């Protein structure tokens, strides 16, 4: 679980600055922390790093494609759309699940949005 605590620091002119230290702690993983000038920067870092720890734990060394294939081979999944699974497999399938980052996910989502915009855009004659 992550936390943010105020961190007081004195700058070169003797003025006291309040910064924010973000901590990420998860059982089975090394603790991480970093100091930020704003609480919103600390929240963003915390959100990104908590998710990375979750992906690392879930990944167990398999690629995303392997996990998708495992999921596709298990029982009733009427609610799952194979086209969505195929998209993620195509975009990030060769990456180990534990190594998938927010940057890669956001890049794939941007690709999806761009592709969707191109296919739904009116055609000019």
N, C-alpha and C positions, 0 to 999 in steps of 0.2 A: 504494500500500500504506500502511496506517496503522501508527502506532507510539504508544506511551505511555512517557513518561519522567518520573521524579520531578522536581519543581520546588520548590526550597526558597525559603521566603519568611519574613521576620521581621515579626511583627505589632506593633501599637502598644506592647505591653508589653515588647518585646524577645525574646519567645519565638519560637523557630524552628518554623515549620510546614512540613510536607511536603505539597505538593499535586501534582497530576498533570496534565501537559500532553499532550493528544492531538493528533497530527498526521495529516493526510490528504494524501497526495501521489499524484497520478495524472498520467501523461504526457498532455499536451494540456489540462490543467486547472490553475487557480490552486490553490496550496497553501492549506490551511486549518488552523488550530490554535485550541485553546481550553484554558483551565486549569480543573480541577475539584478539589473538596475530597477526593473519593474515587476510587480506581482504578475501581470499578464504574460510577460516573457517566461517567468518561472512556471506558470500554469501550462503554457504551451510545451515547454521542455518536459515537464512532468507527464503530460498527456502522451507525448510521443514516446517517451522512455518506458512508461508503464505498458503501453501497447507492445513495444518491442520485446519486453520481458515476457509478456503473455504469448506472443508468437514464438519466441525461443522455446518456451516450455512445451507448447503444443506441437512443435515441429518434429521433434525426435529424430532429426536427421533425414527425413523424407523430403522429396521435392513436392512442390505444390501439386504437380500433375499426379504424383503417386497418391497423395491424400485424396484428390478429386476422384481418381480411379477407385480407390478403396471405398469411398462414399457411394459412388455409382454402382458398385457391386453388392451393396448391402440393402436388403429388404425393400419395403414399400417406401418410395419417395415421390409419391404423386405430386407433392407440392413443389418439388424441385424442377427447374427448367434446365434441360440439358444444354440449351443454347447459352445460358449464363455460365454454366460450368465449363463449356467449351471455350468461351471467351477468356475466362480466367486461366484456364489451362494453356491457351495460346499465348497470352500476354506474359504470364509469370511461371509457367509450368516447369521450366528448367531450374528455377531458383529453389533452394531449400526453403521450406516453409519458415524455418527459424530465422532465415536471413532476409525475408520480405520486409521492406521498410515502408513507412508512410509515403515517402517520396515515390517509390515504385507503384504503390497502390494509387496515389493521386495521378501519376502519369498515365496509368492504365485507364482510370476514369476519364481523364481528359481525352484520351484516344477514343473511348466509347462515346463521349459527348460530341466530339468532332465528327466521328463517323455517322452518328445519328443525325447530326445537323446537316451533313452533306446528303444523306439519303432522303431527308424530308424537305429539303430546300426546293422551292419551285424551279423548274427547268426553264431556262431562257431559250427562245427559239432564234 
